[in-house]
Amino acid sequence: MIRRLLLIPFIGLALTVPAAAQAQAYPAKPVRIVTEFIAGAGGDISMRLIAGPMSAAMGQPIIIENSAGAGGIVATQQVARAAADGYTLLAITPTVPVVRVHLAKDNSFDALKELTPISTMIEPSIVLVANASLGISNLQELIDLAKKSPGKLSYGTNGVGSGPHLGTERIQMLAGISMLHVPYKAMQQAMIDAATGQIPMSWALAGPIAAQVKAAKVKVITLLNEKRYPVWPEVATIRETLPGYGAVPMWTGLFGPAGLPQPVVRRLSSELQKSLQDAEVRAKLASGGTQATGNTPEEFTAMIRAQIDLVGRIVKSAGIQPSD
C-alpha cells in the first residue's frame, strides 16, 4: 500500500512528460497555412505578413497556400481531412464556420466539431459611405432619412450574408427602418457606384475608399467594427448610436484540424499573439485598413458560438433565404 502511494506522484509526472516534450519538439518541419484567399489579395498579404515573425520565433518556415473556391469550403475541407499534428492549418473568414450554418442548404459541416479554433488574426476596417449628394453625415441622420422614405434608400454590399449585409439588417431591426439591399460580387464595385452616384450608399474597405473620402465624393457615416477607426476617429461606431447592436462576424481566424493536441494549440496561439503585437506588423496592417485582433482558443470558440446565434437571429428576422 505504501509503495503504491509513493508511485502515484511519479505516474502523474510521467503522464505530463509526453505533452511537454511535444510542445518543445513542435514544429520539427515547415508548417502550412491553407487560406481561402487568392494570391495577392489583401487577406493573403496579411497572412504572409503575420507569418513572418511566427516563422522566425518557431524556427521553421510557415508556408501560405492559397486554396480559394466555394466561399472557403475548398480550403476548409482540405484542412479538416489533414492529420491533427499542427503542420496543416487553416486561415478563413466566418463564411463557413458561422454564416453557412444558416444560409446554406447543405449546412451539415460543423466547424466546431471538424476544426480546432486557435485564434482570430485580423479584421478589416469596413465603413458605410454615402454619396455626398445624399446630405447626411452620421448614422442617426441616415436613420432619420430612412424613416421618411421607407424601403427607398438602397445600399451596396459584397453579397448576401456578408458582414455588411448582416450588419445593415441588424441596424434596420434596431432602428425600425427599411432599406433596399443591392448585393455585388465585390465590395470594390459597390464602392465605385456609391462614389459616382449610381447608388446612394455602400459599405467599403477603409483603405481603398480613403481617396474618395478625401475628394469629398462620399461621406463616412459609420463603421462596422466595434472600435473607432484611428484614421477617422470622429466617426462613431454603430453601437454608439444603437446600444443594442452586436458586432457581426468579419474576422479572419486560424484553425487546425479537430483533435489538435493542446500543447500544439497553445504554442501556435502564443506565437500568433506575439506576431499580432509586433509594432511593424500592426503598422503595415493598419496602413491597408486592417486591424490586428487575437484572442485565446477558448475566447475564439465562445465567439463563434455567440456569432452563430446572432446570425441565426438576424437571418430569421430579415427572412434571408439559403442560397445554395
C-alpha positions in Angstrom: 0.0 0.0 0.0 2.8 2.4 0.9 4.7 1.5 -2.2 1.6 2.3 -4.3 1.2 5.7 -2.7 4.8 6.5 -3.3 4.4 5.6 -7.0 1.4 7.9 -7.6 3.4 11.2 -8.0 5.8 9.6 -10.4 3.0 8.2 -12.5 1.4 11.7 -12.7 4.8 13.2 -13.7 5.3 10.6 -16.4 1.9 11.5 -17.9 2.9 15.1 -18.3 6.2 14.4 -20.0 4.8 13.5 -23.4 2.8 16.7 -23.6 5.7 18.9 -22.5 8.1 17.1 -25.0 5.5 17.5 -27.8 5.4 21.3 -27.2 9.2 21.6 -27.1 9.6 19.5 -30.3 7.0 21.3 -32.3 7.5 22.3 -35.0 10.1 20.0 -36.4 9.3 20.8 -40.1 7.6 23.5 -42.1 4.1 24.5 -41.2 1.5 25.0 -43.9 -1.4 27.5 -43.6 -4.1 26.9 -46.2 -6.2 30.1 -46.9 -9.3 30.8 -48.8 -7.7 33.9 -50.3 -6.4 34.2 -53.8 -2.7 35.1 -54.2 -2.1 38.8 -53.9 -5.4 39.6 -52.2 -5.5 41.7 -49.1 -6.1 38.7 -46.8 -3.3 36.8 -48.5 -0.9 39.7 -48.0 -1.9 40.0 -44.3 -1.3 36.2 -43.7 2.2 36.4 -45.1 2.9 39.5 -43.0 1.8 37.8 -39.8 3.6 34.5 -40.7 7.0 36.3 -40.8 7.6 36.8 -37.0 5.9 33.4 -36.2 8.3 31.6 -38.5 11.3 33.3 -37.0 10.2 32.5 -33.5 9.3 28.9 -34.2 12.4 28.2 -36.2 10.6 26.7 -39.2 9.2 28.1 -42.5 5.4 28.9 -42.5 4.1 28.3 -46.0 0.9 30.2 -47.1 -1.0 28.0 -49.5 -3.8 29.6 -51.5 -6.8 27.3 -51.9 -9.7 29.6 -53.0 -13.1 28.3 -54.0 -16.7 27.9 -52.9 -16.5 30.6 -50.3 -13.8 28.9 -48.2 -15.2 25.3 -48.4 -12.4 24.0 -50.5 -9.7 25.2 -48.1 -11.8 24.1 -45.0 -12.3 20.6 -46.2 -8.7 20.2 -47.1 -7.6 21.0 -43.6 -10.4 19.1 -41.9 -9.2 16.0 -43.6 -5.5 16.6 -42.7 -3.6 14.9 -39.9 -4.1 16.7 -36.5 -0.3 17.3 -36.0 -0.1 21.0 -36.3 1.6 21.0 -39.8 -1.6 21.8 -41.8 -3.6 24.8 -40.5 -6.4 26.9 -41.9 -7.0 30.7 -42.2 -10.6 31.5 -43.1 -13.3 34.1 -42.7 -16.6 33.4 -40.9 -18.4 32.2 -44.0 -18.0 28.5 -43.4 -17.9 28.4 -39.5 -20.7 30.9 -38.9 -22.7 32.1 -41.9 -23.2 28.9 -43.8 -24.8 27.3 -40.7 -27.9 29.4 -41.5 -27.6 30.3 -45.2 -26.5 27.1 -46.9 -29.0 24.4 -47.8 -26.3 21.8 -47.1 -25.2 23.0 -43.6 -24.0 19.6 -42.3 -20.5 20.8 -41.8 -19.9 21.7 -38.1 -16.7 23.8 -37.8 -16.5 23.4 -34.0 -16.5 19.6 -34.4 -14.4 19.3 -37.6 -11.8 22.0 -36.7 -9.9 23.3 -33.7 -10.2 27.1 -33.2 -6.8 28.7 -32.3 -7.3 32.5 -32.5 -8.7 35.4 -34.6 -6.0 37.1 -36.6 -7.3 40.2 -38.4 -10.4 42.2 -39.0 -10.9 44.6 -42.0 -12.0 48.1 -41.2 -15.3 48.5 -43.1 -17.2 51.7 -43.3 -20.6 52.8 -44.6 -20.2 55.7 -47.0 -22.9 57.8 -48.6 -22.7 59.8 -51.8 -22.1 63.5 -50.9 -25.4 64.4 -52.6 -27.4 62.5 -50.0 -26.5 65.2 -47.5 -26.1 63.0 -44.4 -23.1 62.8 -42.0 -23.7 60.1 -39.5 -25.9 57.1 -38.7 -28.6 59.0 -36.8 -29.1 61.2 -39.8 -29.3 58.1 -42.0 -31.9 56.6 -39.7 -34.0 59.8 -39.8 -33.8 59.9 -43.6 -34.8 56.3 -44.0 -37.8 56.7 -41.7 -39.1 59.4 -44.1 -38.7 57.1 -47.1 -39.3 53.5 -46.1 -37.8 51.0 -48.5 -36.5 53.5 -50.9 -32.9 54.1 -49.8 -30.5 51.5 -51.2 -27.1 50.3 -50.1 -24.4 48.1 -51.7 -22.5 45.2 -50.1 -20.3 42.4 -51.2 -23.1 39.9 -51.2 -26.0 38.2 -49.3 -24.9 37.0 -45.9 -21.8 39.1 -45.9 -20.8 41.0 -42.7 -22.0 44.4 -44.2 -25.3 42.8 -45.2 -25.9 41.2 -41.8 -24.8 44.4 -40.1 -27.2 46.5 -42.0 -30.1 44.1 -41.4 -29.3 44.4 -37.7 -29.3 48.2 -37.9 -32.7 48.1 -39.5 -34.0 45.8 -36.8 -32.9 48.0 -34.0 -33.8 51.4 -35.7 -37.1 50.3 -37.1 -36.2 51.3 -40.7 -36.3 49.5 -44.1 -33.7 49.9 -46.9 -33.1 48.1 -50.2 -30.1 45.8 -50.3 -28.1 45.7 -53.5 -25.6 42.8 -53.4 -22.5 43.0 -55.6 -19.9 40.3 -56.3 -17.2 42.6 -55.0 -17.2 45.4 -52.5 -14.9 47.4 -54.8 -17.6 47.8 -57.4 -20.3 48.8 -54.8 -17.9 51.4 -53.5 -17.3 52.9 -57.0 -21.0 53.0 -57.7 -21.6 54.9 -54.4 -18.8 57.4 -55.2 -20.3 58.0 -58.7 -23.9 58.3 -57.5 -25.2 55.0 -59.1 -26.4 54.0 -55.6 -26.7 56.3 -52.6 -24.7 54.3 -50.2 -22.3 51.4 -49.9 -20.1 49.6 -47.5 -16.4 49.8 -48.3 -13.0 48.8 -47.1 -11.5 51.8 -45.3 -8.1 51.7 -47.1 -9.4 51.8 -50.8 -12.2 54.3 -50.1 -9.9 56.9 -48.4 -9.2 58.8 -51.7 -12.9 59.2 -52.4 -13.4 60.5 -48.8 -10.6 63.0 -49.2 -12.0 64.2 -52.5 -15.4 64.7 -50.7 -17.2 62.4 -53.2 -18.5 60.3 -50.3 -19.1 60.8 -46.6 -18.2 58.2 -44.0 -21.4 57.5 -42.0 -20.4 54.8 -39.5 -18.2 51.7 -39.3 -18.9 48.0 -38.9 -16.2 47.4 -36.3 -16.5 47.6 -32.6 -13.8 50.2 -32.2 -13.4 53.6 -33.9 -11.0 53.7 -36.9 -7.9 55.6 -36.0 -7.7 57.4 -39.4 -11.2 58.8 -38.9 -11.6 59.0 -35.1 -14.6 61.3 -35.4 -16.7 58.6 -37.0 -18.9 56.8 -34.4 -19.4 53.1 -34.3 -22.9 51.6 -34.8 -23.1 50.6 -31.2 -22.6 54.2 -30.1 -25.8 55.2 -31.9 -27.7 51.9 -31.4 -26.6 50.5 -28.0 -28.2 47.0 -28.6 -26.1 46.4 -31.7 -23.9 43.2 -31.5 -20.9 43.0 -33.8 -21.4 40.8 -36.8 -18.6 38.3 -37.8 -16.0 39.6 -40.2 -12.7 38.3 -38.8 -10.1 36.0 -40.3 -9.2 33.2 -37.9 -6.6 30.4 -37.5 -7.8 26.8 -37.1 -6.4 23.4 -37.1 -8.0 20.0 -37.7 -10.2 18.5 -35.0 -8.2 16.8 -32.2 -5.2 19.1 -32.5 -3.1 18.4 -29.3 -3.4 21.2 -26.7 0.4 21.7 -26.4 0.5 22.5 -30.2 -2.6 24.7 -29.9 -1.0 26.7 -27.1 2.3 27.1 -28.9 0.6 28.3 -32.1 -1.7 30.7 -30.1 1.2 32.1 -28.1 3.4 32.8 -31.2 0.5 34.2 -33.1 -0.4 36.7 -30.3 3.3 37.8 -30.3 3.2 38.4 -34.0 0.0 40.3 -33.8 1.5 42.6 -31.2 4.6 43.3 -33.3 4.7 47.0 -33.9 5.9 46.7 -37.5 3.2 44.1 -38.3 0.4 46.2 -36.8 1.6 49.3 -38.6 1.7 47.6 -42.0 -1.8 46.0 -41.4 -3.2 49.4 -40.4 -1.8 51.1 -43.5 -4.1 48.8 -45.5 -7.1 49.4 -43.3 -6.8 46.1 -41.4 -6.8 45.7 -37.6 -4.8 43.0 -35.8 -7.0 41.2 -33.3 -6.2 37.9 -31.5 -7.7 36.0 -28.6 -7.4 32.7 -26.7 -8.7 29.4 -28.2 -11.4 29.4 -25.5 -12.4 33.0 -26.3 -12.4 32.3 -30.1 -14.6 29.2 -29.6 -17.1 31.2 -27.4 -17.1 34.0 -30.0 -18.0 31.6 -32.8 -20.9 30.1 -30.8 -22.2 33.5 -29.9 -22.0 34.7 -33.6 -23.8 31.6 -34.9 -26.6 32.5 -32.5 -26.6 36.2 -33.6 -26.5 35.5 -37.3 -29.4 33.0 -36.8 -31.5 35.7 -35.2 -30.7 38.2 -38.0 -31.4 35.7 -40.8 -34.7 34.7 -39.2 -35.8 38.3 -38.6 -34.8 39.5 -42.0 -36.2 36.5 -43.8 -32.9 35.8 -45.6 -33.2 32.5 -47.5 -30.4 29.9 -48.1 -28.8 30.4 -51.5 -27.2 27.0 -52.3 
